[in-house]
């Protein structure tokens, strides 16, 4: 039974989940003067998804709202606040989206959809192979180059937000599983097993577990589907240094390959529905990954040096949900970031913090074309 007495610690906001979504919005809210508790079920923040991401900053990836949020995040990545991080958050990489001859229609359609953005261009097969020398000549029909895409220091970004949060007086509670949520009066009572706390607002940033947290609060789940993605590290061919190569992504996202500390990070870009869990790589997905990479590139994978998997959670339209629940007072959704959560985190955190406080979207984010309706639960058709 939840103790609802006056001895319970009281917060303005309790954020459930300390991955990049929860850490960033908690930092924004704490910096704005709110008393914030950040609740993490694991022993360290970012264990399940944030800590397993090989993220890239690109303004051409994802649905329109994600691209807009990413554009609005660019300034933060380029010029983080003083003391936020010791090293730059972005480093040069570039992306080459590649197409077989039979995929050229998809490549051209994608180029047209993202608009004539500066620095993004179509290239022929010869230039594609010049940029990514391991591509097989018979495989590639052409490509699209985004030279401005950059690697993100995911650890630096996440730790920067956690440092900002603590400096603003926020409290981080790890090894804390939410067992019960009860709305009493104008606040929530949050049962964490050995501890119970109160908060005026609960922000549900629980990643793959967001629908489960919603059920505890009496909110209708939003149809969140966690999807497993596999990543593998293999050696580069002998005598070849891939460090200056771009990340290569199949236009239909059937694979990607990215240089990683002198080796190659490869993935089948799988999206296998999964229950919320500590995701582990499946041997079939690893085999599919190797086959696709060996088909597209002049690479012979002789050994797997490392492998892992993470969950990327989506709603039906692959756009995040950031809004108060329409039927449960004081319950705010921050979920469904999918594979775009790192690159869009700065703008989405500012957006969510503004909406939690009942304000309008920050003007610079609205100017990029983001609207509250784009992020609202109401846009989704959810079965009660």
FIKOLPA-450030 format. One record per atom (N, C-alpha, C): residue in three letters; x, y, z. Coordinates in steps of 0.2 Angstrom, whole numbers, padded with zeros to 4 digits, always signed. Layout:
BEGIN
AlaXYZ...
END
This chain:
BEGIN
Unk+0004-0006+0000Unk+0000+0000+0000Unk+0004+0006+0000Unk+0002+0011-0004Unk+0006+0017-0004Unk+0005+0022+0002Unk+0010+0024+0005Unk+0010+0029+0010Unk+0008+0036+0008Unk+0003+0039+0009Unk+0001+0045+0006Unk+0002+0051+0012Unk+0006+0049+0017Unk+0007+0054+0022Unk+0012+0060+0020Unk+0012+0065+0025Unk+0016+0070+0023Unk+0024+0069+0023Unk+0026+0063+0026Unk+0033+0062+0026Unk+0036+0060+0019Unk+0032+0059+0014Unk+0035+0058+0007Unk+0038+0064+0004Unk+0044+0063+0002Unk+0048+0068-0002Unk+0043+0071-0008Unk+0043+0077-0008Unk+0039+0080-0013Unk+0043+0084-0019Unk+0041+0082-0025Unk+0045+0085-0031Unk+0039+0089-0035Unk+0042+0094-0039Unk+0038+0097-0044Unk+0036+0092-0050Unk+0042+0088-0052Unk+0041+0084-0058Unk+0046+0077-0056Unk+0043+0071-0057Unk+0047+0065-0057Unk+0047+0063-0064Unk+0053+0062-0067Unk+0054+0059-0073Unk+0056+0052-0073Unk+0053+0048-0076Unk+0054+0040-0076Unk+0058+0038-0082Unk+0064+0036-0081Unk+0069+0034-0086Unk+0074+0039-0087Unk+0080+0037-0086Unk+0086+0041-0086Unk+0091+0040-0092Unk+0088+0038-0098Unk+0091+0038-0104Unk+0091+0045-0107Unk+0093+0046-0113Unk+0094+0052-0116Unk+0088+0056-0115Unk+0082+0053-0116Unk+0076+0057-0116Unk+0074+0060-0109Unk+0075+0055-0104Unk+0073+0057-0097Unk+0079+0062-0095Unk+0085+0061-0096Unk+0090+0065-0093Unk+0090+0072-0096Unk+0089+0072-0103Unk+0089+0079-0106Unk+0083+0083-0103Unk+0077+0080-0103Unk+0071+0084-0101Unk+0072+0086-0093Unk+0074+0081-0089Unk+0075+0083-0082Unk+0080+0088-0081Unk+0086+0089-0085Unk+0090+0094-0085Unk+0087+0101-0087Unk+0083+0101-0092Unk+0080+0107-0094Unk+0075+0110-0089Unk+0071+0105-0086Unk+0066+0107-0080Unk+0070+0109-0074Unk+0075+0106-0072Unk+0079+0108-0066Unk+0082+0114-0067Unk+0085+0116-0073Unk+0088+0122-0074Unk+0083+0128-0074Unk+0077+0126-0076Unk+0072+0131-0075Unk+0069+0132-0068Unk+0072+0129-0063Unk+0070+0130-0056Unk+0065+0125-0053Unk+0063+0120-0057Unk+0059+0115-0055Unk+0063+0110-0050Unk+0059+0108-0045Unk+0062+0102-0041Unk+0061+0096-0044Unk+0066+0092-0047Unk+0065+0086-0051Unk+0068+0080-0048Unk+0065+0075-0049Unk+0068+0068-0047Unk+0068+0064-0053Unk+0074+0061-0055Unk+0075+0057-0061Unk+0076+0050-0058Unk+0071+0045-0060Unk+0070+0039-0058Unk+0073+0034-0063Unk+0078+0029-0061Unk+0081+0025-0066Unk+0080+0018-0063Unk+0078+0013-0066Unk+0077+0006-0064Unk+0084+0002-0063Unk+0088+0004-0068Unk+0095+0001-0068Unk+0100+0004-0063Unk+0106+0001-0063Unk+0111+0004-0058Unk+0114+0010-0061Unk+0114+0011-0068Unk+0117+0017-0071Unk+0112+0019-0076Unk+0112+0026-0077Unk+0107+0028-0083Unk+0110+0026-0090Unk+0105+0025-0094Unk+0106+0024-0101Unk+0108+0017-0103Unk+0107+0012-0098Unk+0109+0005-0099Unk+0106+0002-0105Unk+0100+0003-0107Unk+0097-0001-0112Unk+0098+0001-0119Unk+0097+0008-0120Unk+0096+0010-0127Unk+0102+0015-0128Unk+0101+0021-0124Unk+0106+0026-0125Unk+0113+0024-0125Unk+0115+0019-0120Unk+0122+0017-0120Unk+0124+0012-0125Unk+0119+0010-0130Unk+0121+0006-0135Unk+0120+0009-0142Unk+0120+0015-0142Unk+0118+0019-0148Unk+0125+0021-0152Unk+0125+0020-0158Unk+0131+0023-0162Unk+0128+0028-0167Unk+0126+0033-0163Unk+0121+0038-0166Unk+0125+0043-0171Unk+0122+0046-0176Unk+0124+0050-0181Unk+0120+0056-0181Unk+0122+0062-0182Unk+0118+0068-0183Unk+0117+0069-0190Unk+0111+0069-0192Unk+0110+0070-0199Unk+0103+0074-0200Unk+0102+0078-0204Unk+0096+0082-0205Unk+0092+0079-0210Unk+0094+0073-0213Unk+0090+0070-0218Unk+0087+0063-0216Unk+0087+0062-0210Unk+0085+0055-0208Unk+0079+0056-0204Unk+0074+0051-0205Unk+0068+0051-0201Unk+0062+0055-0204Unk+0056+0054-0201Unk+0050+0058-0204Unk+0051+0066-0203Unk+0046+0070-0206Unk+0047+0077-0206Unk+0048+0080-0199Unk+0044+0078-0194Unk+0045+0081-0187Unk+0052+0080-0184Unk+0054+0074-0185Unk+0061+0072-0183Unk+0066+0076-0187Unk+0066+0077-0193Unk+0071+0081-0197Unk+0070+0088-0194Unk+0064+0091-0193Unk+0064+0098-0190Unk+0067+0098-0183Unk+0066+0093-0179Unk+0069+0093-0172Unk+0076+0093-0172Unk+0079+0089-0177Unk+0086+0088-0178Unk+0089+0095-0180Unk+0086+0098-0185Unk+0088+0105-0187Unk+0088+0109-0181Unk+0083+0109-0177Unk+0083+0114-0171Unk+0088+0112-0166Unk+0091+0106-0166Unk+0096+0104-0161Unk+0103+0105-0164Unk+0104+0107-0170Unk+0111+0108-0173Unk+0115+0113-0169Unk+0112+0119-0167Unk+0116+0124-0163Unk+0118+0121-0157Unk+0114+0117-0153Unk+0116+0115-0147Unk+0122+0110-0148Unk+0122+0106-0153Unk+0127+0101-0154Unk+0134+0105-0156Unk+0133+0110-0160Unk+0139+0114-0162Unk+0142+0118-0156Unk+0137+0121-0152Unk+0139+0126-0147Unk+0136+0124-0141Unk+0138+0119-0137Unk+0135+0117-0131Unk+0136+0122-0126Unk+0132+0122-0120Unk+0133+0127-0115Unk+0140+0126-0112Unk+0143+0132-0110Unk+0150+0131-0106Unk+0150+0126-0101Unk+0155+0122-0101Unk+0155+0117-0096Unk+0151+0111-0097Unk+0147+0110-0102Unk+0143+0105-0103Unk+0147+0098-0104Unk+0152+0099-0108Unk+0156+0093-0110Unk+0164+0095-0111Unk+0168+0090-0111Unk+0175+0092-0111Unk+0177+0092-0119Unk+0174+0088-0123Unk+0176+0088-0130Unk+0170+0089-0134Unk+0171+0091-0141Unk+0166+0092-0145Unk+0161+0087-0146Unk+0154+0088-0146Unk+0149+0083-0147Unk+0149+0080-0153Unk+0151+0083-0159Unk+0151+0081-0165Unk+0158+0080-0168Unk+0159+0075-0173Unk+0165+0075-0176Unk+0163+0072-0184Unk+0168+0074-0188Unk+0167+0073-0195Unk+0165+0066-0197Unk+0160+0065-0201Unk+0159+0058-0204Unk+0156+0058-0211Unk+0151+0061-0212Unk+0147+0060-0218Unk+0143+0054-0219Unk+0138+0054-0223Unk+0134+0048-0225Unk+0133+0048-0232Unk+0134+0041-0234Unk+0132+0040-0241Unk+0127+0035-0241Unk+0121+0037-0244Unk+0115+0032-0245Unk+0116+0029-0252Unk+0116+0023-0252Unk+0118+0019-0258Unk+0112+0015-0261Unk+0112+0015-0267Unk+0106+0011-0270Unk+0109+0006-0276Unk+0106+0000-0276Unk+0107-0004-0282Unk+0104-0001-0288Unk+0106-0004-0294Unk+0102-0001-0300Unk+0094-0001-0299Unk+0092-0007-0296Unk+0085-0007-0296Unk+0082-0003-0290Unk+0086+0000-0286Unk+0083+0005-0281Unk+0084+0012-0282Unk+0086+0014-0288Unk+0087+0021-0290Unk+0081+0025-0289Unk+0075+0022-0291Unk+0069+0026-0290Unk+0068+0028-0283Unk+0069+0024-0278Unk+0069+0025-0271Unk+0074+0030-0269Unk+0080+0030-0272Unk+0085+0035-0270Unk+0083+0042-0272Unk+0080+0042-0278Unk+0078+0049-0281Unk+0072+0052-0278Unk+0068+0047-0276Unk+0062+0049-0272Unk+0064+0052-0265Unk+0068+0049-0262Unk+0071+0051-0255Unk+0074+0058-0256Unk+0078+0059-0261Unk+0081+0065-0262Unk+0076+0071-0263Unk+0071+0069-0267Unk+0066+0074-0269Unk+0062+0076-0262Unk+0061+0071-0258Unk+0057+0072-0252Unk+0060+0076-0247Unk+0067+0076-0246Unk+0070+0080-0241Unk+0072+0087-0244Unk+0071+0088-0250Unk+0072+0095-0253Unk+0079+0096-0255Unk+0080+0101-0258Unk+0087+0103-0260Unk+0091+0106-0255Unk+0093+0102-0250Unk+0096+0105-0244Unk+0104+0106-0246Unk+0107+0111-0243Unk+0114+0113-0245Unk+0118+0107-0243Unk+0122+0105-0248Unk+0127+0100-0247Unk+0125+0093-0248Unk+0119+0092-0249Unk+0116+0085-0251Unk+0115+0084-0258Unk+0118+0079-0261Unk+0118+0078-0268Unk+0118+0071-0270Unk+0116+0070-0276Unk+0116+0063-0279Unk+0123+0062-0283Unk+0125+0056-0282Unk+0131+0055-0286Unk+0131+0048-0290Unk+0135+0047-0295Unk+0135+0041-0299Unk+0138+0036-0295Unk+0138+0030-0298Unk+0142+0024-0295Unk+0149+0025-0294Unk+0153+0028-0299Unk+0160+0029-0298Unk+0162+0033-0292Unk+0158+0039-0291Unk+0159+0043-0286Unk+0157+0040-0279Unk+0152+0036-0279Unk+0150+0032-0273Unk+0156+0027-0271Unk+0159+0024-0276Unk+0164+0019-0274Unk+0170+0023-0272Unk+0171+0029-0275Unk+0177+0033-0273Unk+0177+0035-0266Unk+0171+0036-0263Unk+0169+0038-0256Unk+0169+0032-0252Unk+0167+0027-0254Unk+0167+0020-0250Unk+0170+0015-0255Unk+0177+0014-0254Unk+0180+0010-0259Unk+0179+0003-0259Unk+0176+0000-0253Unk+0174-0007-0253Unk+0168-0009-0257Unk+0164-0004-0259Unk+0158-0005-0262Unk+0159-0009-0269Unk+0155-0015-0270Unk+0156-0019-0276Unk+0154-0015-0282Unk+0158-0015-0288Unk+0156-0011-0294Unk+0149-0014-0296Unk+0148-0020-0296Unk+0142-0023-0299Unk+0136-0022-0294Unk+0137-0019-0288Unk+0131-0018-0284Unk+0128-0011-0284Unk+0133-0006-0285Unk+0130+0000-0284Unk+0128+0004-0290Unk+0122+0007-0290Unk+0119+0010-0295Unk+0120+0018-0295Unk+0121+0020-0288Unk+0122+0027-0287Unk+0121+0028-0279Unk+0121+0035-0278Unk+0121+0036-0270Unk+0119+0044-0269Unk+0117+0045-0263Unk+0116+0052-0261Unk+0121+0053-0255Unk+0124+0059-0256Unk+0129+0061-0251Unk+0127+0067-0246Unk+0128+0066-0240Unk+0127+0071-0235Unk+0133+0072-0231Unk+0138+0076-0234Unk+0144+0077-0231Unk+0144+0080-0224Unk+0139+0084-0222Unk+0138+0087-0216Unk+0136+0083-0210Unk+0134+0076-0212Unk+0132+0072-0206Unk+0138+0070-0202Unk+0137+0070-0195Unk+0143+0069-0191Unk+0141+0064-0185Unk+0147+0061-0183Unk+0146+0056-0177Unk+0144+0060-0171Unk+0140+0058-0167Unk+0138+0061-0160Unk+0142+0057-0155Unk+0145+0061-0150Unk+0148+0058-0144Unk+0142+0057-0139Unk+0139+0051-0140Unk+0133+0049-0136Unk+0134+0050-0129Unk+0140+0047-0126Unk+0142+0047-0119Unk+0143+0054-0117Unk+0146+0058-0121Unk+0147+0065-0119Unk+0141+0069-0118Unk+0136+0068-0123Unk+0130+0071-0123Unk+0126+0069-0117Unk+0125+0062-0116Unk+0121+0060-0110Unk+0124+0062-0103Unk+0131+0062-0103Unk+0134+0064-0096Unk+0133+0071-0095Unk+0133+0075-0101Unk+0133+0082-0100Unk+0126+0084-0097Unk+0121+0081-0100Unk+0114+0082-0097Unk+0113+0080-0090Unk+0116+0074-0088Unk+0116+0072-0081Unk+0120+0077-0076Unk+0126+0079-0079Unk+0129+0084-0075Unk+0125+0091-0074Unk+0122+0093-0079Unk+0118+0099-0079Unk+0112+0098-0074Unk+0109+0092-0074Unk+0104+0091-0070Unk+0106+0091-0063Unk+0112+0088-0061Unk+0114+0088-0054Unk+0116+0095-0052Unk+0119+0099-0056Unk+0121+0105-0055Unk+0115+0110-0053Unk+0110+0108-0056Unk+0104+0113-0055Unk+0100+0110-0049Unk+0102+0105-0045Unk+0099+0103-0039Unk+0095+0097-0040Unk+0095+0094-0046Unk+0091+0088-0047Unk+0093+0082-0043Unk+0089+0077-0042Unk+0090+0071-0038Unk+0089+0065-0043Unk+0095+0061-0043Unk+0095+0055-0047Unk+0094+0049-0043Unk+0089+0045-0044Unk+0088+0039-0040Unk+0089+0033-0045Unk+0094+0029-0043Unk+0095+0023-0047Unk+0092+0016-0044Unk+0092+0011-0047Unk+0090+0004-0044Unk+0083+0005-0041Unk+0079+0009-0045Unk+0072+0011-0042Unk+0067+0009-0047Unk+0063+0004-0046Unk+0058+0002-0051Unk+0051+0004-0048Unk+0048+0008-0053Unk+0041+0010-0051Unk+0036+0004-0051Unk+0033+0003-0045Unk+0029-0002-0044Unk+0021+0000-0044Unk+0020+0006-0042Unk+0013+0009-0042Unk+0013+0016-0043Unk+0008+0019-0047Unk+0007+0026-0048Unk+0000+0027-0045Unk-0001+0032-0041Unk-0008+0034-0039Unk-0009+0041-0038Unk-0014+0044-0042Unk-0015+0051-0042Unk-0020+0052-0036Unk-0018+0056-0031Unk-0022+0058-0026Unk-0022+0066-0025Unk-0027+0069-0026Unk-0028+0076-0026Unk-0025+0079-0032Unk-0020+0083-0031Unk-0016+0087-0037Unk-0009+0084-0038Unk-0008+0078-0035Unk-0001+0075-0036Unk-0001+0068-0036Unk+0005+0065-0038Unk+0006+0058-0039Unk+0009+0055-0033Unk+0007+0049-0031Unk+0011+0046-0026Unk+0015+0040-0030Unk+0021+0039-0029Unk+0025+0035-0034Unk+0028+0030-0029Unk+0026+0024-0029Unk+0029+0018-0025Unk+0035+0015-0029Unk+0041+0016-0025Unk+0047+0013-0028Unk+0049+0007-0024Unk+0045+0004-0021Unk+0047-0002-0016Unk+0049+0000-0010Unk+0055+0002-0009Unk+0058+0004-0002Unk+0057+0011-0001Unk+0054+0015-0006Unk+0053+0022-0005Unk+0047+0024-0009Unk+0044+0029-0006Unk+0038+0032-0009Unk+0039+0039-0010Unk+0038+0042-0016Unk+0039+0050-0016Unk+0032+0052-0020Unk+0032+0059-0019Unk+0026+0062-0022Unk+0029+0067-0027Unk+0025+0068-0033Unk+0026+0073-0038Unk+0020+0076-0041Unk+0020+0083-0043Unk+0014+0086-0046Unk+0013+0083-0053Unk+0019+0082-0056Unk+0019+0079-0063Unk+0023+0073-0064Unk+0021+0068-0067Unk+0025+0062-0069Unk+0027+0063-0077Unk+0033+0063-0079Unk+0035+0062-0086Unk+0037+0055-0087Unk+0034+0052-0092Unk+0035+0045-0094Unk+0040+0045-0099Unk+0047+0044-0097Unk+0052+0044-0102Unk+0055+0037-0102Unk+0051+0032-0101Unk+0053+0025-0099Unk+0055+0021-0105Unk+0056+0024-0111Unk+0058+0020-0117Unk+0054+0014-0119Unk+0057+0008-0119Unk+0053+0003-0121Unk+0047+0001-0116Unk+0048+0003-0110Unk+0043+0002-0105Unk+0038+0007-0104Unk+0038+0012-0108Unk+0033+0018-0108Unk+0026+0016-0107Unk+0024+0011-0111Unk+0017+0009-0111Unk+0015+0005-0104Unk+0020+0002-0102Unk+0019-0002-0095Unk+0018+0003-0090Unk+0022+0009-0090Unk+0022+0014-0085Unk+0015+0017-0086Unk+0013+0018-0092Unk+0006+0021-0093Unk+0001+0017-0090Unk+0001+0011-0091Unk-0004+0006-0088Unk-0004+0007-0080Unk+0001+0008-0077Unk+0001+0009-0070Unk-0002+0016-0068Unk-0002+0020-0072Unk-0005+0027-0071Unk-0012+0027-0073Unk-0015+0022-0076Unk-0022+0022-0079Unk-0022+0025-0085Unk-0017+0026-0089Unk-0017+0030-0095Unk-0018+0024-0101Unk-0021+0026-0106Unk-0021+0021-0112Unk-0015+0021-0116Unk-0012+0015-0116Unk-0006+0014-0120Unk-0006+0017-0127Unk+0000+0019-0130Unk+0000+0022-0136Unk+0002+0018-0142Unk+0002+0011-0140Unk+0004+0007-0146Unk+0011+0006-0147Unk+0015+0008-0142Unk+0022+0008-0143Unk+0025+0001-0144Unk+0029+0000-0149Unk+0032-0006-0151Unk+0040-0006-0151Unk+0043-0009-0146Unk+0050-0009-0146Unk+0053-0014-0151Unk+0058-0012-0155Unk+0061-0016-0160Unk+0068-0017-0159Unk+0070-0023-0160Unk+0077-0025-0159Unk+0081-0023-0165Unk+0087-0020-0163Unk+0092-0018-0169Unk+0099-0021-0166Unk+0102-0025-0171Unk+0108-0028-0170Unk+0114-0024-0173Unk+0120-0024-0169Unk+0126-0021-0171Unk+0132-0026-0170Unk+0136-0026-0175Unk+0142-0031-0175Unk+0148-0027-0176Unk+0154-0028-0173Unk+0160-0026-0175Unk+0164-0031-0178Unk+0167-0029-0184Unk+0172-0034-0187Unk+0178-0030-0189Unk+0183-0034-0191Unk+0190-0031-0193Unk+0189-0028-0200Unk+0192-0022-0202Unk+0193-0020-0208Unk+0198-0024-0212Unk+0197-0024-0219Unk+0202-0028-0223Unk+0209-0026-0221Unk+0213-0031-0221Unk+0220-0030-0220Unk+0224-0024-0224Unk+0227-0020-0220Unk+0230-0015-0224Unk+0226-0009-0225Unk+0220-0009-0223Unk+0215-0003-0225Unk+0213+0000-0219Unk+0213+0007-0219Unk+0211+0011-0214Unk+0205+0015-0216Unk+0199+0013-0213Unk+0193+0016-0215Unk+0191+0022-0211Unk+0195+0025-0207Unk+0193+0030-0203Unk+0190+0036-0206Unk+0192+0038-0212Unk+0190+0044-0216Unk+0184+0042-0220Unk+0181+0036-0220Unk+0175+0035-0225Unk+0169+0037-0221Unk+0164+0038-0225Unk+0157+0040-0223Unk+0154+0034-0220Unk+0149+0035-0216Unk+0144+0029-0215Unk+0140+0028-0221Unk+0139+0021-0223Unk+0136+0019-0229Unk+0129+0016-0227Unk+0124+0018-0229Unk+0117+0016-0228Unk+0113+0014-0234Unk+0111+0008-0234Unk+0106+0006-0240Unk+0100+0010-0240Unk+0098+0012-0246Unk+0092+0017-0246Unk+0086+0014-0243Unk+0085+0008-0244Unk+0079+0005-0240Unk+0081+0002-0233Unk+0087+0005-0231Unk+0089+0003-0224Unk+0089-0004-0222Unk+0092-0008-0227Unk+0093-0015-0226Unk+0100-0017-0223Unk+0104-0012-0222Unk+0110-0013-0219Unk+0113-0006-0218Unk+0118-0005-0214Unk+0123+0000-0214Unk+0130-0002-0211Unk+0135+0002-0213Unk+0142+0001-0211Unk+0145+0007-0210Unk+0148+0007-0204Unk+0151+0014-0201Unk+0158+0012-0198Unk+0163+0016-0200Unk+0170+0015-0197Unk+0169+0016-0190Unk+0173+0012-0186Unk+0173+0013-0179Unk+0180+0011-0176Unk+0184+0016-0174Unk+0190+0015-0171Unk+0195+0010-0175Unk+0195+0011-0182Unk+0199+0007-0186Unk+0196+0000-0188Unk+0190-0001-0185Unk+0186-0007-0187Unk+0180-0005-0191Unk+0175-0010-0192Unk+0169-0008-0196Unk+0163-0010-0191Unk+0159-0006-0190Unk+0153-0007-0186Unk+0147-0008-0192Unk+0144-0014-0192Unk+0140-0016-0197Unk+0133-0018-0193Unk+0128-0017-0197Unk+0121-0019-0195Unk+0116-0021-0200Unk+0112-0026-0199Unk+0107-0027-0204Unk+0101-0022-0204Unk+0102-0017-0199Unk+0096-0012-0198Unk+0090-0016-0197Unk+0090-0021-0193Unk+0084-0025-0192Unk+0079-0021-0187Unk+0073-0022-0188Unk+0068-0019-0183Unk+0063-0025-0181Unk+0065-0029-0177Unk+0061-0035-0175Unk+0057-0034-0169Unk+0051-0034-0169Unk+0047-0032-0163Unk+0049-0037-0157Unk+0049-0033-0151Unk+0051-0037-0145Unk+0048-0034-0139Unk+0047-0038-0134Unk+0044-0036-0128Unk+0050-0031-0125Unk+0048-0027-0120Unk+0053-0023-0117Unk+0058-0028-0113Unk+0064-0027-0114Unk+0069-0032-0111Unk+0076-0030-0112Unk+0081-0033-0109Unk+0088-0032-0110Unk+0090-0035-0116Unk+0089-0032-0122Unk+0090-0035-0129Unk+0096-0038-0130Unk+0096-0044-0133Unk+0103-0047-0135Unk+0103-0049-0142Unk+0108-0049-0145Unk+0109-0051-0152Unk+0106-0058-0154Unk+0103-0059-0159Unk+0101-0065-0161Unk+0105-0068-0167Unk+0107-0074-0167Unk+0112-0077-0171Unk+0110-0076-0178Unk+0103-0077-0180Unk+0101-0076-0186Unk+0102-0069-0189Unk+0101-0064-0185Unk+0101-0057-0187Unk+0109-0056-0188Unk+0113-0059-0184Unk+0120-0058-0186Unk+0122-0061-0192Unk+0120-0067-0194Unk+0121-0070-0200Unk+0118-0066-0206Unk+0112-0063-0205Unk+0109-0059-0211Unk+0114-0053-0212Unk+0116-0050-0206Unk+0120-0044-0207Unk+0126-0046-0211Unk+0130-0051-0209Unk+0136-0053-0213Unk+0135-0054-0220Unk+0129-0057-0222Unk+0127-0059-0229Unk+0126-0052-0233Unk+0122-0048-0230Unk+0121-0042-0233Unk+0127-0037-0234Unk+0131-0037-0229Unk+0138-0033-0230Unk+0142-0036-0235Unk+0143-0043-0235Unk+0147-0046-0240Unk+0145-0046-0247Unk+0138-0045-0248Unk+0135-0044-0254Unk+0136-0037-0257Unk+0136-0032-0253Unk+0137-0025-0255Unk+0144-0023-0255Unk+0148-0026-0251Unk+0155-0024-0251Unk+0160-0029-0252Unk+0166-0027-0254Unk+0172-0032-0255Unk+0175-0034-0248Unk+0171-0037-0244Unk+0173-0039-0237Unk+0172-0046-0236Unk+0176-0049-0232Unk+0175-0056-0230Unk+0176-0056-0223Unk+0170-0057-0220Unk+0170-0057-0212Unk+0172-0064-0210Unk+0178-0064-0207Unk+0181-0071-0204Unk+0179-0072-0197Unk+0178-0066-0193Unk+0177-0067-0186Unk+0173-0061-0184Unk+0168-0062-0179Unk+0165-0057-0175Unk+0168-0055-0169Unk+0170-0048-0169Unk+0174-0046-0163Unk+0170-0044-0157Unk+0164-0041-0159Unk+0159-0039-0154Unk+0152-0039-0157Unk+0147-0040-0153Unk+0140-0040-0155Unk+0136-0037-0149Unk+0130-0034-0151Unk+0126-0032-0146Unk+0119-0030-0149Unk+0114-0029-0145Unk+0108-0027-0148Unk+0105-0021-0143Unk+0100-0017-0146Unk+0097-0012-0142Unk+0090-0012-0145Unk+0085-0009-0141Unk+0078-0008-0143Unk+0077-0001-0145Unk+0074+0000-0150Unk+0071+0007-0153Unk+0064+0006-0153Unk+0061+0011-0149Unk+0053+0010-0148Unk+0050+0015-0153Unk+0045+0013-0156Unk+0041+0017-0161Unk+0033+0017-0160Unk+0030+0022-0161Unk+0023+0022-0162Unk+0021+0021-0170Unk+0015+0021-0172Unk+0013+0019-0178Unk+0017+0024-0184Unk+0017+0031-0182Unk+0020+0035-0188Unk+0027+0037-0187Unk+0030+0033-0182Unk+0038+0034-0180Unk+0040+0041-0178Unk+0035+0045-0176Unk+0036+0052-0173Unk+0035+0052-0166Unk+0039+0055-0162Unk+0039+0055-0154Unk+0032+0057-0152Unk+0030+0055-0146Unk+0024+0058-0142Unk+0027+0062-0137Unk+0025+0068-0136Unk+0027+0073-0131Unk+0022+0077-0129Unk+0018+0075-0124Unk+0012+0079-0122Unk+0009+0076-0116Unk+0004+0080-0113Unk+0000+0078-0107Unk-0005+0073-0110Unk-0006+0067-0106Unk-0011+0063-0108Unk-0018+0066-0108Unk-0022+0065-0113Unk-0028+0068-0113Unk-0033+0066-0107Unk-0032+0061-0104Unk-0037+0058-0099Unk-0034+0058-0092Unk-0028+0058-0091Unk-0025+0057-0085Unk-0021+0063-0083Unk-0024+0067-0078Unk-0020+0073-0076Unk-0013+0072-0074Unk-0009+0077-0076Unk-0002+0077-0073Unk+0002+0071-0076Unk+0000+0068-0081Unk+0004+0062-0084Unk+0007+0064-0091Unk+0013+0065-0091Unk+0016+0068-0098Unk+0020+0062-0101Unk+0018+0062-0108Unk+0022+0057-0112Unk+0028+0060-0115Unk+0033+0056-0115Unk+0039+0058-0119Unk+0042+0051-0121Unk+0040+0049-0127Unk+0041+0042-0129Unk+0041+0041-0136Unk+0043+0035-0139Unk+0042+0034-0146Unk+0048+0037-0150Unk+0054+0039-0147Unk+0059+0042-0151Unk+0062+0038-0156Unk+0061+0031-0156Unk+0064+0026-0161Unk+0071+0027-0161Unk+0074+0027-0167Unk+0081+0027-0169Unk+0083+0035-0169Unk+0079+0039-0167Unk+0081+0046-0169Unk+0082+0050-0162Unk+0082+0047-0156Unk+0082+0050-0150Unk+0088+0054-0148Unk+0094+0052-0150Unk+0100+0055-0149Unk+0100+0062-0153Unk+0099+0061-0159Unk+0101+0067-0164Unk+0095+0073-0162Unk+0089+0071-0160Unk+0084+0076-0159Unk+0084+0078-0152Unk+0088+0075-0147Unk+0087+0076-0140Unk+0087+0083-0138Unk+0092+0087-0140Unk+0092+0094-0137Unk+0085+0098-0139Unk+0083+0098-0145Unk+0076+0101-0146Unk+0070+0098-0143Unk+0070+0091-0143Unk+0064+0088-0140Unk+0064+0089-0133Unk+0070+0090-0129Unk+0070+0091-0122Unk+0067+0098-0121Unk+0069+0103-0124Unk+0067+0110-0123Unk+0059+0110-0125Unk+0057+0106-0130Unk+0050+0106-0132Unk+0046+0103-0126Unk+0048+0097-0124Unk+0045+0094-0118Unk+0045+0098-0112Unk+0050+0101-0110Unk+0050+0105-0104Unk+0045+0111-0105Unk+0045+0114-0111Unk+0040+0120-0111Unk+0033+0117-0111Unk+0032+0112-0114Unk+0025+0109-0113Unk+0023+0107-0106Unk+0028+0104-0103Unk+0027+0102-0096Unk+0025+0108-0092Unk+0028+0113-0093Unk+0026+0120-0089Unk+0020+0123-0092Unk+0017+0121-0097Unk+0011+0124-0100Unk+0012+0129-0105Unk+0019+0130-0107Unk+0020+0135-0111Unk+0020+0133-0119Unk+0021+0138-0123Unk+0021+0137-0130Unk+0028+0134-0132Unk+0028+0131-0138Unk+0035+0128-0141Unk+0040+0134-0141Unk+0046+0133-0140Unk+0051+0138-0141Unk+0051+0140-0148Unk+0052+0147-0149Unk+0051+0150-0156Unk+0055+0147-0161Unk+0062+0146-0159Unk+0066+0143-0164Unk+0064+0136-0167Unk+0061+0132-0162Unk+0059+0125-0164Unk+0053+0126-0168Unk+0048+0130-0166Unk+0042+0131-0170Unk+0044+0134-0177Unk+0049+0138-0178Unk+0051+0141-0184Unk+0053+0135-0189Unk+0056+0130-0186Unk+0058+0124-0190Unk+0052+0120-0193Unk+0046+0121-0191Unk+0040+0118-0193Unk+0037+0113-0188Unk+0040+0113-0182Unk+0037+0108-0177Unk+0031+0111-0174Unk+0025+0107-0173Unk+0019+0110-0170Unk+0017+0105-0165Unk+0014+0108-0160Unk+0012+0103-0154Unk+0008+0097-0157Unk+0003+0098-0162Unk-0001+0093-0164Unk+0003+0087-0167Unk+0009+0089-0169Unk+0014+0084-0172Unk+0016+0079-0167Unk+0016+0081-0161Unk+0019+0077-0155Unk+0013+0074-0151Unk+0007+0076-0152Unk+0001+0074-0147Unk-0001+0067-0148Unk-0004+0064-0143Unk-0007+0058-0143Unk-0013+0058-0147Unk-0016+0063-0148Unk-0022+0063-0152Unk-0021+0062-0159Unk-0015+0063-0162Unk-0014+0061-0169Unk-0014+0054-0170Unk-0014+0050-0165Unk-0013+0042-0166Unk-0020+0039-0165Unk-0022+0034-0169Unk-0028+0030-0168Unk-0026+0024-0163Unk-0028+0025-0157Unk-0027+0020-0152Unk-0033+0016-0150Unk-0032+0010-0150Unk-0038+0005-0147Unk-0038+0006-0140Unk-0043+0008-0137Unk-0044+0008-0130Unk-0044+0001-0127
END
